[in-house]
């Protein structure tokens, strides 16, 4: 278990490596607790001036949470996922408020929980190999780990598009959407990591940051912003089909293949996140949405179809958007002052709220 996350210090840097390469470094509860323990220790260690996170292997930083474990827990009617999410979301808040530079190397696949342990950091680096996504609607789930917070802040309706479709984006589009800060070629990452042990972050970045390869979202902003500004998923799809843009029509088909409940709840979660304020408040909402999703048939069915049996043919319940009424969506959003976790509202806040000094 302890080898699933590797820790070391060198010079002024603390290095944290997710070490489950055969599982694309998917996060377990134990990994979350170990990361939190290390970050808490390094926060108070004057010898550690910067934290660097990366993933073992060549495929990516992290593909997300261990959804096979979540599937098994949901099928058994268990509560292990509740504890996992609570501690995972607290880790996300800790990263966002960390008082030292937190450098996330978002190389390769970075999805779901991988976004949570990277995109809340103060220095977020993507490469030409990066594939960044919140793909939860495809497994009957809703973006979490602060994903609705990040995507609600994206320019225009880019975040809505990425959240509802789960579309992976490359470096340029991740930068445009506000999910990353800098592009560094993948072959320069070893040197960058090494130099962070002896040089301040801003000096190292100056030596290695380059322009990202071209993306796709900037050219699609016109139809994305127009279509996703609609109030309902049904109207979004109508606008996509009526736009006359082939890519928009293809997107409508994509949306119709996702869990109808998850897509509608995701849209509502994003709209609410824009009004909630700080990250911690949005994490509280996501926690409650996740609890409701755990009891939903679509989460079990989505993971079965995409990960367990891999037949890619989920049978959603309800099967159509029209069958998902207002009451079905509202049940995912109980009042945020409900005492659904120890400590009540604000329990995801971290006592450290200092400015990051580079």
N, C-alpha and C positions, 0 to 999 in steps of 0.2 A: 504493500500500500504506500509506504513512504517513498518508494522509487517512482511513483506516478507523477511526482513533482520534484524536480531537482533544484537545489539552492546552493549558491556559492557567492562569496564576496571576493572581489579583486580590486585593489586600490580604493577608489572612491565609489565603486559601483556594487550593487547587489543584483545578482542575476537569478532569474526565476525561469525555469524551463518546464513546460508541460510535457510529460514523458509517457504518453500512451500512443506511440506512432501507428501501431497496427489498428487502433480505434480512432485514428485521426485526432488524437489528443482530446477525446470527448471527456467532459468534466464529470467526476463523481463527487459525492458529498464529501468524502475524505479529502479529495484534492482541494475543494473549496475551503475546508477548515485549515488545511496545511498552508494554503496561500495566505489566508487571513492571519494566521499565527506569525508567518514570516514578515508580512507587511507591518504588523503591529510592532514586531521587534525592531525592524529596520527604521521605522518612523522615529524611534527613540534612540537610535544609535548614531552618534555624531560622525562616525567613520563612514557611514553609508550616505552619500550625497545624491545618488540617483539610483532608480530601480529600472531594470530592463527585463521585459518578458518576451519570450519567444516559444516556439514549439519544436519538439524533436521530430526528426524525419524530414522528408522532402516535400510532403504534400500540403502542409499548412499549419497555421498556428493552433486552430481548434475548430472542430466541426459543430460544437455546441454541447449541450448537456447529454448525459447518457440516457437516450430516450428508450433504449431497450429496458433499462431499469424502471423508468417511469411507466412504461407499458405493463411490465410485470406487476408493479405496485397497483396500477389502476384496475387491472384484471382481478387482482386478489382483494380489491376493496380496501387496500392498506392506506397508511398515512405517511410512509417514508418520504414521498415526494414533497409533502408539506414542509418537513424539516429541511430538506435539500433546498427548496426554493427560498425559504426564509433566510437561510445562511448565505445562499448565492446572492440574493438581492442586497443583503447587508454588505457583502464583499464589493458589489458594484458601487454602492454608495461610498465605501471606504476608498476605493480607487479614485472616484470623482473628486473627493475632498482631500486627497493625499497631499501632505505639505511639502513633498519633495518631487522633483521631476520623475514622472512615470512614463518610461519610453516603451511603447508597444510596437513590436515588429510584426506587422499584419501581413506577412508573406503567405502566399498560397490561399488555401481555404480558410475563411474566417466567417463562421455562421452562428446564429443564435447565441448561445452562451459564450462563444468565442468573441462575439462583438461586445458582450458584457464585460469581459476581462481586458478589453483593449480600447474600445472606442470611448470609454469614459476617462481615459488617461489624458495627461497634459501634453504628451508628444506622441502622435499616432502616425506611424510610417507604413506606407503601402509600397508594393513593388509591381513590376510589370506582370507578375504571376498572381497577384491578389484577386480573389473572388469573394466579395463581401456581401452577405445577405442575411435577412431575417425571414426564413422560409416557412414560418410556423403555420400559415393558413393551409399549406399542403398536407399537414398531418392533423388537421382538425384542432389546432391550437392557436394562440394569439401571441404576437410579439411581446416578449417580456425582457428581463434583465436591463430595464431602462430603455429598451428599443423603441417603445412608443414615445418616450421623451425625446430621444435623438431624432427620430423621423418626423415628429411634429415640428421640430425646429428647422427642418430642411427647407430650402428655398421653394416658394410656390407650393405646388402639390406633388413635388418629387417624392416626399416621404410617404404620402398616401399611396402612390403608385408602387413604391418598393415594398411597403407593408402588405398591401392587398395581394400583390402578385408573387411576392417572395423572390423576385428577380435578382440574381447575383450581378454585382457590378464590379468593374475593374477599377484600376487606380484613379483615373481621371474622374470617373463618375462618383467614386467614393469621396474624393476631394470636393467635388461640386455639391454633393449632398451633405457635407459637413460631418462625414463619418471618419475622416482622416485629415491630416495636416500637411504631410510631406510625401513626396515620392523619392525613393532611393532604389537604384537598380539592385536586383537580388544579389548579384555577385559582389556588391560592395558591403553587404550586411556584416560579414565576418570582421572586416576592418572597422566598421562603425562600432560594432559591439566592443571590440578590443580597445578602441580609442576612448570610449566612455569611461574606462577605468582610470584614465589619467587626465582627461580634458573635460572642461565644462560642455554641457549639451549644445549650447549655441555655436561653439567653435567646431564641434564635430559635425553638426548639421551643415554648416557652411562648406565643409569639405566634400560632402557626399550627396546633397540634395540636387536632383535634376528635374527637368520638366517631365510630366507623365505622358505616356502615349495617349493618343486621342481617344475620347470616350464617345458615348452615344446619346446621353441624356440631354445635353445642351441643345442639340438639334431637334429634340422631341418636346422641348418645354412648352411650345405653343399648344399642342393638342393635350399634353398631360395636364397643364394648368387649367385648361378649359373644361376638360371632361371630368376630372376628379374634384372639381369645385362643387359638383352636385351634392345634394343633401342625402341621397340614398344610393345604395349599391346598384339597385335597378336602374336608376337614372344615369349613374355613371356608365353602365353598360350601354344604355340607349345612346348616350352621347358618343361613346367610342365607336359604335356601329355606324352612326350618322356622320362621323367626321370626314369620311372619304379617305382616310389615311390607312394604308394597308397594315402598318404596325399597330395602329389603334384597334383595328378589327381583330387582329391576332391576339391582342391583349384582352379583348372582350371574351374570346374563347378561353383564354387562360383563366380568367376570373370565374367563368362558369364551371371550370373543373375543380375549383377549390371547395372546401367545406362551406356550404352556404351560411351556416351559423358562425363559423370562425371569421368569414369575410365581413359579415355584418357587425359582429362584436369588435373586430379590429377597427373598422371605420369609426365606430362609436368611441372606442378607447383613444384613438388619435385625436378626435375632436375634443374629448374631455381633457386629454393631456395638455392641449394648448391653453387651457384655462386654469390648470391646477397649480402651476407655479414651479417650485423647485423639484429637482429629481426625486428627492425622498418621498414627496407626496405622490408622484407618478408611480414610484415603486410600490407604494401601499395599494394603489389601484390595481397594478399588475398582479400583486399577490392575491388579491381577492378574485380577479378574473381567472388566475391560474387555478385557484381552488374550485371555482365553478367548472372550469374545463376538465378538471380531474374526474368529475362526476358526469361528464358528458360522453355519450357514446361515440362521438366523432373522434375524440383523441385516441381512444383504443383502436378504432377502425382505421384511422389515418396512419398510425404507426405500424399496424399490422400490414397494411397494403404497401407502404413505402419502404419499410425496414425489415419486418419480420418475414412475411411471405414474399414480399417484393413482386407482387402481381400488378402493382400500379393501377389497381381497379377498386378504389374505395367505394363503399356503399354508404353515403352520407345519410344521416337522420336528423332533421328532415332532408329530403333529397333536392329541394329547389329553394331558391331565394324567396319566392312568394309564400312559401310555407313557414318561413321564419318571421313570426310576428314581433311586435314591439315588446310584449311581455317576455318572450324568449330571450331577447337581448337584454332587457332590464335586469333579469335575474343574475347576470354576470356583474352587476354594479350595485351591490348593497351600499348603504351609507358608509362613507369612509371613517366615521367616528365609531363604527361598530368594533367591539373589542375582539377581533378575530385573530390577534396574535399578542403574545405577552408584551406589555408596555403600551399597547394602544397606539394611536396615531403618533407618528414621529419616531417609531422604534427603528426605522432604517437609517435615521440620522447618525452621523458619527461625531464624536466630540471635537475632532480636529477639523477646523474650518479656516485654516490659514491660507494665505496666498502662496502659490508655488514660486520659489525663487530659483532661477536658473543660474 
